[in-house]
Amino acid sequence: MITVHSIQALRAALAPLRQSGKTIALVPTMGNLHDGHLQLIDLAKQHADITVATIFVNPLQFGAGEDLDTYPRTLTEDQAKLNSRDCDFLFAPNEVEMYPNGRAQQTEVSVPAISDIHCGASRPGHFTGVATVVCKLFGIAQPDVAVFGEKDYQQLKVIRQMATDLCIPVNIIGAPIARNKDGLALSSRNGYLSEQEIQLAKTLRATLQQTADLLQQGNRNIAELQESAQQQLEQHGFKRDYFVICRQHDLQPADSTDKNLVILAAAHLGAARLIDNLEVLLSSSE
Ligand code: PAF
């Protein structure tokens, strides 16, 4: 695998490949790679000839008081992991390369409505930071395909909306959530959890599943289901962020007649803010 740190070097490397007819897949990450990221690489390789991973801890998507400074940076280990999966290129720019005029002077991409709810409400400006950096990465690498994890369900919607609205010709693929043996969604932020918290963390997935089961059994009291899930999480040591039963297509609150649902959850456990989700399809006969 070849690592490049500049936009110019990445473009110079990809241009002849593109000219010779090779297709390019992009896998944007913030590094500290785990098995979930490596599954994104595997999926990317199934969809294109050349795979480009990116590692950039994007300051624009962190709010004041969040973990920008402490976010784990493990470039050497990440390079070895990407190598082991036959990734072709790693683009690992620094902040000056990505934002040469400074953060405040950077043109931003803001995706309306969907960016302001759920994670966007808890983390104002977060999705503008995400959409801005992903838009830049699309402009830099001009990929045919880009792969993102479905753990960040709302992020995936924001990125799809951004690419559609800005007419960016890229096929965006969502990859299933990678989990540990207890069902905990893999995340770089799981590294903030103690052994004891790791054990408690599996309650997030279990609570999503219980809520999905109750919906499947015909319970349509959405507000009550959400509140009892929140209470269950609190009993296991989580601090509330949100637990919402939504419509899949626009992530607005579901009502009792909606069938294509997704349950989105975010909660704090110790020093970590964990997110997870579960799609629920109710049969139309219910
Ligand atoms: O999901 C992430 O790791 C980041 O939000 C992304 C998409 C790489 C943008 O910085």
Residues whose N, C-alpha, C, O or C-beta is under 5 A from the ligand:
A	BS01	PAF	P28 T29 M30 F56 N58 V130 V133
